[in-house]
Amino acid sequence: MNKIDIDNDWSFKNLKPSETGKWTHNYHRYPAKFIPQLVEKLLDEYKVGKDAHINDPFMGSGTTIVTAIARGLKASGTDINPLAYLITKVKATPINPDYLNEKIKQFFIKLDDPKIVPLIPENQIERINYWFTEHNKNELGKILRIIYEEQDANIRDFYLVAFSHILKNCSLWLQKSTKPTRDLKKKPVEPKEVFRRHLLKMQKGNNEFYKIVPATVRENIQDYLNIKIGDARKQPVPDESVDMVITSSPYVTSYDYADLHQLSLIWLNLVNDLRKYKKEFIGVSTNEDKNINLRSQIAKSIVNKLAEKNKKKAQEVEAFFGAMEEVFDESFRILKYGGRCCYVIGNTKLLGVDILNAEVFAESLQYSGFKIDRIIKREIPSKILPQKRDEKTGKFTSAQNVNSEAYPVEYIIVGLKE
């Protein structure tokens, strides 16, 4: 992969945040998301037709799904994270601007009612008290009470995404940290004001999105949008029904999404048992993963090198590569002949061992039946990723403790089903 030149046409260096966050793409912060322009370029490059079906098995915050819907294409996908599902559903569902405007006006009137009784999830009260001041806890509880009084599910979910987005700023969470760390000196922002601002920002995004989505899709969204909370290895679509898979899989051992999104998970009561939920993520080694037989020889070599340094880390990487082989098999199942899968992934280093994700993906895709059609190497200036990793521990570190680039570039591995 080192011999492949960086293709500057795929780096999108000159784009402004207003361009990468167009339409509904700025509804909610989400780590490691790729930009809509990358999806658009792939669709254009391979001349994807107007009746196409696009799939994303790791849909995250919905970049691929939203882009497909904007073009009038069918979109399907999964994510194990219920918050990701909620964000994607809301971002991909255009709402009539006049109707939404009236709903938001009514919401703001209710928000000024001093008699609102806060709605705070009783089973999560201990965690909420840990992260929020008493004042902000009650103010957020009032907002949540009004949200759940809304009868229209699409409007209610729209509000919930806005609510979820503001939680970090309203909490004691250390602002720049991707790990759950409290900052007791932090002055959390006032919930009502930041909620108003973000809701209006989302309203503007929806209005722009509504204009771009074809009327047929807007009026029959259920026929175009097929997304589920679920495992990437089980897509909710029939055999040979998809024209293109465009996705960015998890980066092995990078993010703990259960921790990262725990404020939303506890306030919205999306997960009952956080520990059990964490085990559902790809790359988490469990007792069921003891007899993995990797097909990729490159993957086996990486696991063996890691095992000499840290058996637990080796098991995690082995579980990740093993699960990804099953995901590739599933992509082969659902794609039409002549269809392509596009996997966005970067290489990194862990405990001094090169984790050659791109090489492993390229080899594994061939074991699943794909022909490697193309490998694109791109810089990632726009991707929200911690860029530095400590070579000894393998953990992400701050900029002042730089000793290893985590993901300086990434690859798009394109597989063709012949």
C-alpha positions in Angstrom: 0.0 0.0 0.0 2.9 2.3 0.6 3.7 2.2 -3.1 0.3 3.7 -4.0 0.4 7.4 -4.5 -2.0 9.7 -2.7 -4.8 10.8 -5.0 -5.4 14.5 -4.3 -8.8 14.3 -6.1 -10.1 12.3 -3.1 -8.7 14.4 -0.3 -11.2 17.3 -0.6 -8.8 19.7 1.1 -10.4 22.9 0.1 -13.9 22.2 1.3 -15.4 24.4 4.0 -17.3 23.1 7.1 -20.4 24.5 5.6 -19.9 22.3 2.6 -19.1 19.1 4.4 -21.9 19.8 6.9 -24.5 20.7 4.2 -28.1 19.7 4.5 -28.6 17.5 7.6 -25.0 16.5 8.0 -24.4 18.8 10.9 -27.3 17.6 13.0 -25.1 15.7 15.5 -21.4 15.3 16.3 -20.0 11.9 15.6 -16.4 10.7 15.6 -14.6 9.4 12.5 -17.4 10.2 10.1 -16.5 10.7 6.5 -17.8 13.6 4.4 -20.7 13.4 1.9 -18.5 14.5 -1.0 -16.6 11.2 -0.7 -19.8 9.3 -1.1 -21.0 11.5 -4.0 -17.7 11.1 -5.8 -17.9 7.3 -5.6 -21.5 7.4 -6.9 -20.4 9.6 -9.8 -17.2 7.6 -10.5 -19.1 4.4 -11.0 -22.1 6.0 -12.7 -24.6 4.7 -10.2 -28.1 4.9 -11.8 -31.2 6.7 -10.6 -32.9 3.4 -9.5 -29.9 2.1 -7.5 -29.9 0.7 -4.1 -27.0 1.8 -1.8 -26.1 -0.1 1.4 -24.0 0.8 4.5 -23.5 -1.9 7.1 -21.7 0.5 9.5 -24.0 3.5 8.9 -22.8 5.5 11.9 -24.2 9.0 11.6 -25.7 8.3 8.2 -23.5 10.0 5.6 -23.9 7.3 3.0 -27.7 6.9 3.7 -28.4 10.6 3.6 -26.4 11.1 0.4 -28.3 8.2 -1.3 -31.7 9.6 -0.2 -30.7 13.1 -1.5 -30.2 11.6 -4.9 -33.5 9.7 -4.9 -31.8 6.3 -4.4 -32.9 3.4 -2.1 -30.8 3.2 1.0 -30.4 0.4 3.5 -28.0 -0.3 6.4 -27.4 -1.2 10.0 -25.6 0.0 13.1 -25.3 -1.8 16.4 -25.5 1.6 18.2 -29.1 2.7 18.8 -28.1 6.4 18.9 -26.5 6.0 15.4 -29.8 4.5 14.1 -31.7 7.5 15.6 -29.4 10.1 14.1 -29.4 8.4 10.7 -33.2 8.1 10.6 -33.7 11.7 11.5 -31.0 13.0 9.1 -32.4 10.9 6.2 -36.1 11.9 6.8 -37.1 15.2 5.2 -39.9 17.0 7.0 -42.2 19.6 5.4 -40.6 22.9 6.3 -43.9 24.7 7.0 -45.1 21.9 9.3 -41.7 21.7 11.1 -41.7 25.5 11.6 -45.1 25.4 13.2 -44.1 22.5 15.5 -40.9 24.3 16.6 -42.9 27.5 17.4 -45.2 25.5 19.6 -42.3 23.8 21.3 -40.6 27.1 22.2 -43.9 28.4 23.7 -44.1 25.3 25.9 -40.4 25.6 26.8 -41.1 28.9 28.5 -43.7 27.4 30.8 -42.3 27.6 34.4 -44.6 24.8 35.6 -43.0 22.1 33.5 -42.1 19.1 35.7 -38.6 17.6 34.7 -38.6 14.1 33.2 -35.5 12.3 34.4 -35.0 8.6 33.8 -35.2 7.1 37.3 -33.1 4.0 36.4 -30.3 6.3 35.2 -30.4 8.9 38.0 -27.0 7.9 39.5 -25.2 8.3 36.2 -27.0 11.5 35.4 -26.1 13.0 38.8 -22.4 12.1 38.1 -22.3 14.0 34.9 -24.7 16.9 35.4 -25.2 19.8 37.9 -28.5 19.8 39.7 -29.6 22.9 37.7 -28.8 21.4 34.3 -30.2 18.1 35.2 -33.6 19.7 35.9 -33.5 22.0 32.8 -32.7 19.1 30.6 -35.5 17.1 32.2 -37.9 19.9 31.3 -36.9 19.8 27.7 -37.2 16.0 27.6 -40.7 16.2 29.1 -41.9 18.4 26.3 -40.2 16.3 23.7 -42.0 13.1 24.8 -45.3 14.9 24.8 -45.0 15.2 21.0 -47.2 12.7 19.2 -45.6 12.8 15.8 -42.7 10.3 15.9 -40.7 12.1 13.2 -40.9 15.4 15.0 -40.2 13.8 18.4 -37.1 12.0 17.0 -36.0 15.3 15.4 -36.1 16.9 18.9 -34.3 14.0 20.5 -31.3 14.3 18.1 -31.1 18.0 19.0 -31.3 17.1 22.7 -28.6 14.4 22.4 -26.3 16.7 20.5 -26.2 19.4 23.3 -25.6 17.0 26.2 -21.9 17.1 26.2 -21.8 20.9 26.4 -24.3 20.8 29.2 -22.4 18.3 31.2 -19.2 18.0 33.2 -17.6 15.9 30.4 -14.1 17.2 29.7 -14.8 19.0 26.4 -12.0 17.8 24.2 -11.9 14.2 25.5 -13.1 11.2 23.6 -13.0 9.2 26.9 -15.5 9.6 29.8 -13.6 12.1 31.9 -15.1 14.7 34.2 -13.9 18.3 34.4 -15.0 19.7 37.8 -13.9 23.2 36.9 -16.0 23.3 33.7 -18.9 25.7 33.5 -21.6 23.8 31.5 -23.7 25.8 29.1 -27.4 26.6 29.8 -29.5 23.8 28.3 -32.5 25.8 27.0 -30.5 28.4 25.1 -28.1 25.9 23.4 -31.1 23.7 22.6 -32.9 26.6 20.9 -29.9 27.5 18.9 -29.2 24.0 17.7 -32.9 23.2 16.9 -33.0 26.3 14.7 -29.7 25.2 13.0 -31.3 21.7 12.4 -34.4 23.4 11.0 -32.4 25.2 8.5 -30.6 22.0 7.4 -33.9 20.2 7.1 -35.3 22.9 4.8 -32.3 22.7 2.5 -32.5 18.9 2.5 -36.2 18.9 1.8 -35.6 20.9 -1.4 -33.0 18.6 -2.7 -34.8 15.2 -2.1 -37.0 14.2 -5.0 -40.8 14.6 -4.2 -41.4 10.9 -4.9 -38.9 10.0 -2.2 -40.2 12.6 0.3 -43.8 11.3 -0.1 -42.8 7.6 0.1 -39.8 7.6 2.4 -40.7 4.1 3.7 -40.1 2.7 0.3 -36.6 4.2 0.1 -35.2 4.0 3.6 -34.6 0.6 5.1 -32.3 0.9 8.2 -32.1 -1.2 11.4 -30.4 -1.4 14.7 -28.3 -4.5 14.2 -25.2 -6.4 13.3 -23.3 -5.5 10.2 -23.1 -9.2 9.4 -26.9 -9.4 8.9 -28.2 -6.8 6.4 -32.0 -6.4 6.1 -32.1 -6.9 2.3 -32.4 -9.9 -0.1 -29.7 -11.6 -2.0 -28.3 -9.7 -5.0 -30.5 -6.6 -4.4 -27.8 -3.9 -3.8 -25.9 -1.9 -6.4 -23.2 -0.5 -4.2 -21.9 -0.8 -0.6 -20.2 2.4 0.7 -19.0 2.3 4.3 -16.3 3.1 6.8 -15.9 0.2 9.2 -14.8 0.7 12.8 -11.1 1.2 13.3 -9.9 -1.7 15.4 -9.4 -0.7 19.1 -9.9 3.0 18.3 -13.2 4.2 19.8 -15.4 2.8 22.5 -18.7 4.1 21.2 -20.6 2.9 24.2 -18.5 5.2 26.4 -18.4 8.0 24.0 -22.2 8.2 23.6 -23.1 7.3 27.2 -24.6 10.6 28.0 -27.2 10.1 25.2 -27.6 6.5 26.0 -28.5 7.2 29.6 -30.8 10.2 29.0 -32.7 8.5 26.2 -32.7 5.2 28.0 -31.4 3.4 24.8 -29.4 0.8 26.6 -30.3 -1.1 29.8 -26.9 -2.8 30.5 -23.9 -0.8 29.3 -21.4 -3.7 29.9 -23.5 -6.2 27.9 -24.0 -3.6 25.1 -20.3 -3.0 24.8 -19.7 -6.7 23.9 -21.9 -6.4 20.8 -19.5 -4.2 19.0 -17.2 -5.6 16.3 -13.6 -6.0 17.6 -14.6 -6.9 21.2 -13.2 -10.3 22.0 -15.6 -12.7 23.9 -15.4 -16.4 24.8 -17.3 -17.2 21.5 -14.3 -15.9 19.5 -11.8 -18.4 20.8 -11.8 -20.6 17.6 -11.5 -18.0 14.9 -9.8 -19.3 11.8 -8.8 -16.3 9.8 -8.6 -16.7 6.0 -6.3 -13.7 5.5 -2.6 -14.7 5.9 -1.7 -11.0 6.5 -4.2 -10.9 9.4 -2.8 -14.0 10.9 0.7 -12.6 10.8 -0.4 -9.4 12.5 -2.2 -11.3 15.3 0.8 -13.5 15.9 3.1 -10.5 16.2 0.7 -8.8 18.6 0.4 -12.0 20.7 4.1 -11.9 21.5 3.5 -8.5 23.2 -0.1 -8.6 24.5 -2.4 -11.6 24.2 -5.5 -9.6 25.0 -4.9 -7.0 22.3 -4.1 -9.9 19.8 -7.5 -11.5 20.6 -9.2 -8.1 20.0 -7.6 -7.7 16.7 -8.2 -11.3 15.7 -11.9 -10.9 16.7 -12.1 -7.7 14.6 -10.6 -9.3 11.5 -12.7 -12.4 11.9 -15.9 -10.3 12.1 -14.9 -8.2 9.1 -14.5 -11.4 7.0 -18.1 -12.2 7.8 -19.2 -8.6 6.9 -17.4 -9.0 3.5 -19.2 -12.3 2.9 -22.5 -10.5 3.7 -21.6 -7.7 1.2 -21.0 -10.4 -1.4 -24.4 -11.9 -0.7 -26.4 -8.7 -1.1 -24.6 -7.2 -4.0 -25.8 -7.7 -7.6 -23.3 -9.1 -10.1 -21.4 -6.1 -11.4 -22.0 -4.3 -8.1 -19.2 -2.9 -6.0 -18.3 -2.6 -2.3 -16.2 0.4 -1.2 -14.6 0.0 2.3 -12.9 3.1 3.7 -10.1 2.1 6.2 -6.8 3.3 7.5 -3.6 1.6 8.7 -2.2 2.2 12.1 0.3 0.9 14.6 -0.4 -0.9 17.9 2.2 -1.8 20.5 4.8 -1.3 17.8 3.1 -3.6 15.4 1.9 -2.4 12.0 -1.9 -3.0 11.8 -2.3 -3.2 8.0 -6.0 -2.9 7.9 -6.1 -1.9 4.2 -3.9 -4.9 3.2 -6.0 -7.3 5.3 -9.3 -5.9 3.8 -8.0 -6.2 0.3 -7.0 -9.8 0.8 -10.1 -10.8 2.8 -12.5 -9.3 0.2 -10.9 -11.6 -2.4 -11.5 -14.6 -0.1 -15.2 -13.5 0.0 -15.3 -13.7 -3.8 -14.6 -10.1 -4.9 -12.1 -9.0 -7.4 -10.1 -5.9 -6.2 -11.2 -3.3 -8.7 -9.3 -0.3 -7.3 -7.5 1.0 -4.2 -7.6 4.7 -3.6 -5.2 6.4 -1.2 -6.3 9.7 0.3 -5.3 12.1 3.0 -7.9 12.7 5.7 -7.8 16.4 6.6 -11.6 16.6 7.3 -12.1 13.4 9.3 -12.8 13.9 13.0 -10.1 11.5 14.4 -7.6 11.7 17.2 -4.5 11.7 15.0 -1.8 10.5 17.4 -1.3 7.2 19.2 1.2 6.3 21.9 3.5 3.6 20.5 3.9 1.8 23.8 0.3 1.6 25.0 -1.5 1.8 21.7 -3.8 4.4 23.1 -4.6 7.8 21.5 -2.8 10.7 23.1 -2.7 14.4 23.1 -0.9 16.5 20.4 1.9 17.4 22.8 2.8 13.7 23.3 3.1 13.0 19.7 5.2 9.9 18.7 3.1 8.1 16.1 0.6 9.0 13.4 -2.6 7.1 13.9 -4.3 7.6 10.6 -2.4 10.0 8.4 -4.0 8.6 5.3 -6.7 6.1 4.5 -7.7 3.8 1.7 -10.8 3.1 -0.2 -10.8 -0.6 -1.1 -13.1 -1.2 -4.0 -14.3 -4.8 -4.6 -16.1 -5.9 -7.7 -18.6 -8.8 -7.7 -18.1 -10.4 -11.2 
